Amino acid sequence: MTALELAALDNLVPAEKLDLLERLWTSLLRVPASVPVAPSQLQVVRERLAEHCAAPNDVVDLGDAVESARVGL
């Protein structure tokens, strides 16, 4: 993108910016392996997977999690 095109982003309304973000995200998802992942992020994934494997039944129902989040707002 040119500097002029980037500057035009400031003129977009929030809905247009969100649409652009969604399009960018979708384009990244087409080739997941091309998205860089930091070593620290991989470590967090490994830790969480190990926790889950150690206690696979220690989960929270999605509906309960959503309700808990709503109550906390």
C-alpha positions as CSV (number, residue, x, y, z in Angstrom):
1,M,0.0,0.0,0.0
2,T,1.1,3.5,-0.7
3,A,1.4,6.2,2.0
4,L,-1.6,7.8,0.4
5,E,-3.7,4.6,0.7
6,L,-2.6,4.1,4.3
7,A,-3.6,7.7,5.1
8,A,-7.0,7.1,3.6
9,L,-7.6,4.5,6.3
10,D,-8.1,7.3,8.7
11,N,-11.1,8.4,6.7
12,L,-12.9,5.1,7.1
13,V,-15.8,4.8,9.5
14,P,-15.5,2.1,12.2
15,A,-17.7,-0.4,10.3
16,E,-15.5,0.0,7.2
17,K,-12.4,-0.5,9.3
18,L,-13.8,-3.7,10.8
19,D,-14.7,-5.0,7.4
20,L,-11.2,-4.4,6.2
21,L,-9.8,-6.2,9.3
22,E,-12.1,-9.1,8.6
23,R,-10.9,-9.3,5.0
24,L,-7.2,-9.2,6.1
25,W,-7.8,-11.9,8.7
26,T,-9.6,-14.1,6.2
27,S,-6.7,-13.7,3.8
28,L,-4.2,-14.7,6.5
29,L,-6.3,-17.8,7.2
30,R,-5.9,-19.1,3.7
31,V,-2.3,-20.0,4.5
32,P,-2.0,-20.4,8.3
33,A,1.6,-21.6,8.1
34,S,2.6,-18.2,6.7
35,V,1.5,-16.4,9.9
36,P,4.5,-16.1,12.2
37,V,4.1,-17.4,15.8
38,A,6.5,-16.2,18.5
39,P,8.4,-18.8,20.5
40,S,6.7,-17.4,23.7
41,Q,3.2,-18.0,22.1
42,L,4.2,-21.6,21.2
43,Q,5.3,-22.1,24.8
44,V,1.9,-20.9,26.1
45,V,0.1,-23.3,23.7
46,R,2.3,-26.2,24.8
47,E,1.6,-25.4,28.5
48,R,-2.1,-25.2,28.0
49,L,-2.2,-28.4,26.0
50,A,-0.2,-30.2,28.7
51,E,-2.7,-28.9,31.3
52,H,-5.6,-30.1,29.3
53,C,-4.0,-33.5,28.7
54,A,-3.4,-33.8,32.4
55,A,-7.1,-33.1,33.3
56,P,-9.2,-33.4,30.1
57,N,-12.5,-33.4,32.1
58,D,-11.6,-30.2,33.9
59,V,-13.5,-27.9,31.5
60,V,-16.1,-25.2,31.6
61,D,-19.2,-25.4,29.4
62,L,-19.3,-22.7,26.8
63,G,-22.7,-21.5,28.0
64,D,-21.4,-21.2,31.6
65,A,-18.4,-19.3,30.4
66,V,-20.4,-16.8,28.4
67,E,-22.8,-16.3,31.3
68,S,-19.9,-15.8,33.7
69,A,-18.4,-13.2,31.3
70,R,-21.7,-11.4,31.1
71,V,-22.1,-11.3,34.9
72,G,-18.6,-9.8,35.2
73,L,-19.4,-6.9,32.9
